[in-house]
Every structure is written in C-alpha cells, then in structure tokens.
Amino acid sequence: MSEPHVTLDPSGLSPALESLRGPLEEQLSSALRAATERVRAGYAGEPVEEVCRRLLAETRGGLHPDIAEGFTPDMDEFCRVAVAIVRHEVRH
C-alpha cells in the first residue's frame, strides 16, 4: 500500500479554504499517516470496522479541534486503509 494521504475535493471548498488547500491537505495527510502507524502498531486482530473507527478517531485526535470538527473523510477510502492494516499491507 502506498502512503495514505488526504485529497480535498475543490468543488466543496469555499474560496478561503481553496487558498489553504495545499497546507490543509498536508496537515490532514500527516495526521492520517501518524494515525495509521499508531493503529497498525496496536492492531490485535480487531475487525475492519473497528480498525476504521479507530483510524478515524486517531486521525481526528491528531488535528486542531476546529479542523477535526470539520473533517468528514470519504469513509470508503478510510476503510481501505483499515483493510490494509488488517491485511498487514501497511509497513512502518
């Protein structure tokens, strides 16, 4: 699996957020990568659904509260990362 990252849909961004898109994507991606590593390191056979929930919680926990509150990821994509963790396809 390639390194997980977040890409924001520009059609859903206000002009102000569009101007901050690059730095925001980097912050979200960094939080996702850190969460992926923590969840992978603590994985103990939980089902994919639980891993996906934990991955989301860990990612949001790594963000400023205002950013975390507005972060609504594509859960299908988030769960693909969880599947990769369960299948041991995520390396450290």
PEJO-V259624 format. One record per backbone hydrogen bond with DSSP energy under -1.0 kcal/mol. CO is the residue of the C=O (numbers start at 1). NH is the residue of the N-H. Records with the same first field share a line. If there is no record, write none. Layout:
CO = NH ; NH
This chain:
9 = 12
10 = 13
14 = 18
15 = 19
18 = 21
20 = 24
21 = 25
22 = 26
23 = 27
24 = 28
25 = 29
26 = 30
27 = 31
28 = 32
29 = 33
30 = 34
31 = 35
32 = 36
33 = 37
34 = 38
35 = 39
36 = 40
37 = 41
38 = 42
40 = 43
47 = 51
48 = 52
49 = 53
50 = 54
51 = 55
52 = 56
53 = 57
54 = 58
55 = 59
56 = 60
57 = 61
59 = 62
60 = 63
64 = 68
65 = 69
66 = 70
74 = 78
75 = 79
76 = 80
77 = 81
78 = 82
79 = 83
80 = 84
81 = 85
82 = 86
83 = 87
84 = 89
85 = 88
